Amino acid sequence: MGNLVAEENAVEGLSDMEIQYYRYLHSFGNGIREPRWRGTRVVKFPNDLILYAQVIFKRTPDFIIETGTHFGGSALFLGDMLQLIGGKKVITIDVSHKLNPPKHPMVEHILGSSIDPEIVERIRREVAGAQVMVTLDSDHSTKHVLAELSAYQDIVSVGQYMVVEDCWTRRKKPYWPWYAVREFLKENRRYRRFNLEKQFIFAVTKDGWLRRRR
Ligand SMILES: C[S@@+](CC[C@H](N)C(=O)[O-])C[C@H]1O[C@@H](n2cnc3c(N)ncnc32)[C@H](O)[C@@H]1O
């Protein structure tokens, strides 16, 4: 509890409701409250999953690239969504497969770092010419997220989203992705942020929905 209070004090500018959500997220650790998709744990806030579903149905990407697989529940969810819209494939990358993520006919697993130039190049070739959406959910340090934004910015198709997970919090560097998004948007006019989460008041992806404009 001491840690929670200390952490809450470090979170500036959150509404009471957001603090409640924050508490909820803290109980994710033991997995009891984590959503499951077809029985597999998804390290996501439920509102975010609906946002993903809505965006996928509206934007109809052929490919979704996910950095950070973990239990594999999010890849399973994205694979099912792509199957429903007649998309092609989810490509999910993680430095570890020790959690044994489940298989799905529409999901390709890559073992390695999301910013390894060989992996990025392999993906670029595989998705060339298709409609591509990207979700960044691996190492949430500002440095790593900036490297991912840079590596995948040309792979996302015009009109599609690059989603940066965990942007909602303003805790201090080096952890938080929001600082990477802020840097990226300063330099990059080809992307624009849309606050899709407002429909549901709050989501962990708050401030992290970046749509490529050109
Ligand atoms: C937050 S979890 C992913 C959660 C998952 N997307 C979900 O929604 O259920 C982060 C994952 O990123 C992986 N990871 C850390 N650094 C990475 C890197 N450089 N490249 C790819 N994956 C990485 C970790 O091994 C971990 O499994």
The ligand as an ORCA input file, in Angstrom:
! r2SCAN-3c Opt
* xyz 0 1
  C       3.437     -5.442    -21.477
  S       4.025     -6.999    -22.045
  C       3.082     -7.227    -23.533
  C       1.640     -7.446    -23.232
  C       0.803     -7.943    -24.376
  N       0.937     -7.121    -25.573
  C      -0.648     -7.947    -23.953
  O      -1.375     -6.950    -24.222
  O      -1.092     -8.925    -23.342
  C       5.625     -6.567    -22.606
  C       6.410     -7.667    -23.312
  O       7.452     -7.026    -24.056
  C       8.554     -7.891    -24.145
  N       9.742     -7.118    -24.523
  C      10.583     -6.395    -23.731
  N      11.545     -5.825    -24.475
  C      11.313     -6.164    -25.764
  C      11.943     -5.883    -26.996
  N      13.049     -5.132    -27.069
  N      11.416     -6.396    -28.125
  C      10.297     -7.168    -28.093
  N       9.668     -7.477    -26.941
  C      10.166     -6.996    -25.795
  C       8.597     -8.555    -22.763
  O       9.288     -9.782    -22.851
  C       7.117     -8.691    -22.427
  O       6.644     -9.985    -22.748
*
